[in-house]
Amino acid sequence: MRLLLYYFVAIFVMVGMCSAELPGFYKTVDRVTWVVRDVDHVKRGWTELGLSDVHDYPDIRLTGRYQGKPVVITARRVTGRLGDLTVDMIQPAEKQKNAFNEFLARHGDGIFSIVHRVSDREDMAKEVQRMDSLGVTVLQQVNLTSDGVPIVFTYFDTEPRGKFVLGLVYSTVDVAPPKEPKVVSHLAPVILDPNAVSTFWSGLGFPAFSMEHATPREDSRYRGKPLWLAFDVGYQRYKQFNYEWICPPKSPQNIYTDFLKLHGEGIQHMGVSVDDLEKAATKYESFGYHVWQSGAWGEVGKNNSGQYDYMDTDSIGGVSVELIHAY
């Protein structure tokens, strides 16, 4: 009897390991879905800062299901590129019940979903089934036609525990995105409990967080004043770019706790590598986006060191930019 019990336990563990094996399409990110209340304002700001290949779709119609029920969404959509990353900005019509408006109600403007491209509908259906077996349901699935091409988006209900919505996209064109230079080096959510969030994502097959403790530095600044800040950060490293999961203390006041007060947990900043930090920051400041927080790591000027400026771009989409110069 005991031997039989061990047999069934082994089968259960093997099935669980198999179901959590991560499909290959998660190795790269196709786009982010960015939900905003005023897409004209956000588009104008980001075009000044380098958003390229911008296309405006003033009246789109998305049909599908939200929380298992039929949904029709009317919205304004703007697409563009930040290097090899596609940006989909969505301004949903007010008072419609859907995942986009629910996100706006809870968080305000911000990056709603990190989206990965699948090669066919079968891969999307298989991943829906795999995620369901792991206890994650579909939050919203919608279809739209853009420039005559049908596109399907599937958004999983990962935000409550994972702090952003995991998304999939399928279309019959642009399967191999153009080879653009990498602009965004990392995406960084701010969270309260890194252990719980890491456990959630690793249960879906993603790598667990590699945790580090950032120690205070005398050269750190917040709004131009000295900042003595220690915090925990978890890393997930990929070939295309990394994720930084930041868990800040409640005090002293800093850019991360500011974000938690404004938006709650979620994607707080995008990292952008630059050759000349002062020149890049000056460009942002010329458009009215000032240094919010700054700092460094290592012995500045030597290998494995660097400096960074967080620019106050929260007013154009709810996400800050971290300009980074590494030596």
N, C-alpha and C positions, 0 to 999 in steps of 0.2 A: 504493500500500500504506500509506504514511504517512497519507494523507488518510483512509483507511478506519479506521486505528487511532485517529486523533483523533475520528472519528465515534463509535466505540464508547466511548471514554473520556468524551465529552460525554454520551452516553446514560446511562452508569453514574453520573456525577455528578448528572444530573438526577433519576434514580430515587432516589439516596441522599438528595437534598434533599427530594424529595417524601415519602419514607418517614419522614423525621425531622420533618415538619411537625406541630406540636403541636395535637391536637384541642382544641376550645373548652372542653370540660368541665373541663380542668385549670386554668382561670382562677379557679375557686373551690374551696374545700375543704368537703366535706360533714361529715366527722367524722375523729376519730382512733380507731384501735383500740389500746387500752391494756391490756397484758397484765400481770397481777399474780398473786401467790401467795395473797394473803388479801384478797379483794374486800370483805369486811365492813369491815375496817380502813381500806382506801382510801376506800370509799364514805363512811364516817363522817367521815373527815378532810375530804374535799372538799365534803361537804354543809355542814359548818360554814363552809367558805370560800366558799360561794356556788354550788355545783353545784345546778341547779334541774331541775324536771320529771323527778325521779328515778323510774325503774322497775326493779324487781328481778325477774329470771327465774332462779329457783333451779336449774332442771334443763333445760338445752337440749341439743339433739342437732344437730350439724352433720355433713352427709354430703357427700362430694366426693372430691377427689384432692389428695394431697400428694406433691410431687416425682414426679408422673406415676402414682402408685399410689393405689388406693382407700383412703379414710380415713373413719373415723367418730369424731367428737370429742364427748365429753360435757363440759359446762362449766357454770359459773355465769356469768350475764351481768347486768350493771347498766348501764343507759343513763341519761344526763342531759345537761344543756346548760350550757355556759359561754358565755352570750350566743348568738351565731349559730353557734357550733361545737358539734356533737353529740359526745358522748363515749361510746364503747363500751368498758366494762371487761370483760375476759374472764379468768376463773380456770379454766384447763383442768384436767381430772382428771389426777392424777399418773400417770406411767409410760406414758402414751399417746404414741406417736411422731407428732408433728405440728409445724407451724411455730411454734405458740405455745409449746410446751414447749421446743423447740430454742432459741428466743429467750431464754426464762427461764434455761436452762442456761448460755448464753453471757453474758448481760447482767444478769440479775436483772430486777426490776420495771422497766417503762418503756413509753414509747410505741413500739409495734411498727410501726404503719403510719399514714401520712397518706392518707386515702381520699377519692376524688372520685366524684361521682354521675353515672352515665350515664342517658340517657333511655329506653333499651330494650336488649334482649339483643343486637340486631344491632350497636349501637355498641360493646358490650363485646367481642363476637367480633371486630370489625374492629380494635379496639385490641390484643387478644391477637395477632392476625396481624401488625399493624404492629410491635409490640414484638419478636415473634419474628424478624422480618426484620432487626431491629437487634441481634440476639444476646441478647435478654433473654427468658427463659422464664417460665412461670407457676410460682411456688413452691407455691401452694396455692389451690384454688378450692373453696368450700363453699357449701352451701345450708342455710337454716334457715327455720322458720316462726315468726313473732313476732306475737302477737295475731291469729292467723289469716291473716297476710299473708306470702307467700313472699318471701324476700330472698336474693340471690346476692352473694357477695363473691369477687373475684378479687384475689389478692396476687401481685405480680411479684417475681422474685428479684433485686431491686436493692440489697439491704442490703450485700452484700460490697463493692461499689464505690461505692454511693451513700449508704451509712450509715443509711438507713431503708428500710422496705419501702413501695413505691408500691402503693396499693390502689384498686380500683374497687368500687362498690356499685350494685346495681339492685334496686328494689322497685316495686310498683304503686301505692304511696301515698307521700305526703309528697314528691312530686317537687319542689315549691317549698317549701322549709323556711320556717317562720314567720319573719317579719322581726323578729329580736331585735337589741338593741344589741350592737355589737362589744365584746367583753371582752378577747379574746386579740389582741394587736397583732402578735405575731410568734412563730415557733417557731425555736429555735436549736440545731442540732446542733454538737457539738464534734468536730473532726476533726484528723488529723495532716498531711494533704497536700491543701491546698485546690486546687492545680492539677489533680491527678488526679481529684478528686471533681467539680470544675467541668467538666472535659473529658468525664467520663462523662455527666453530666446534659445538657450541651449537645449531645452526640451523640444524645440521645433527643428533642431539640427544645426543651428547656427553656433559658431564658436563662443565659448564662455568668455567673459571679460577677463583681460589681463590687467589686474589692478595695480596702480601706483599711487603714491602719496606725494602731491606737489607741496614742497616746503616754501615758507615765506622768503621773499627777497626784498632787500632794501630799495632796489630800483623799480619796484612795482608802483603803479599809479592808478588811482580811480578818480575820474573827473579832475585830473591834474594834481591831486593830493596824494601823499604817501599811503600805500596800501600794504598791510601786513596780513597776508591771506594764505592759509593752508587749506587744501581740499583734496578729496579723493577723486581719481579719474580712472575709468576702465577703458581699455582699448580693444577694438576688433580690427585687425589689419587685413586689408585686401589689396590685390594688385592695382585696382583702379583708384581707390582711395580708402581712407579709414573712417571708423566711427570712434568718436571720443564721448564717453558717457561721464558727465561731470556731476559730482555730488558735493555741493558747497555747504559750508556752515551758515548758520543764520546771521552771524556777524563776523567781521565788520561788513558794512554795506559793500556790495560788489555787483558786477554786471550779471552774474548768474542768479543771485537772489532777486535782483530787479526783474529779471525775466519771469521768475516764478510768481512774483506778485502781479505782473501784468498779464501773463498768459497761462500760468500753471506749467506742469511738466510737459516737455516737448522739445522740438529741435530749436535750439537757441541761436546757433551761428553756423556759418559756412566758413571754412578755412580757405584762404586764397594765397598762394605762394607768390612773392614778388622779388625782383632783383634789387630794388632800391626802396626800402621801407619809407624813408622820409618823403621821397617823390610821390609814392603811391598814396600816402596819407594826405599829402597836400592836395592831390587831385580830388579825393573824397571831400576834403574840407572846402574846396572851391565850390562844391555843389551843396554845401550846408550840412555835411555829415562829419561830425567832429570825433576826436579820439575819446572814447568812453572809458577804456581801461587799457593799460599797457604793461609790458613786463618782458622778461627774458628767461633764458635757461642756459646752463653751462657757463663757461668762461667766454664771454662775448668776444667775437673776433677769431676764435679758434675753432677747430673741428668739433662737431657735435654740440654746437652752441647756436643760439639764435635770439631774435627779438620779435616782438609782435605788438600790434596795435589793434584793439577792437574798435571798429568804427560804428557810430550811432546811426545805423540804417533801419532801426526798428520801425520808424514811421513809414517806410515803404515796403510793407509786407510782413512785419512782425519778426524779422530775422536780422541778426547783426552779421557783419563781416569781420573776420579776423585776418588781417594782413600779416603775413609771416615772411620773415627773411631768415633763412638758415645759412650758417657758414660751413 
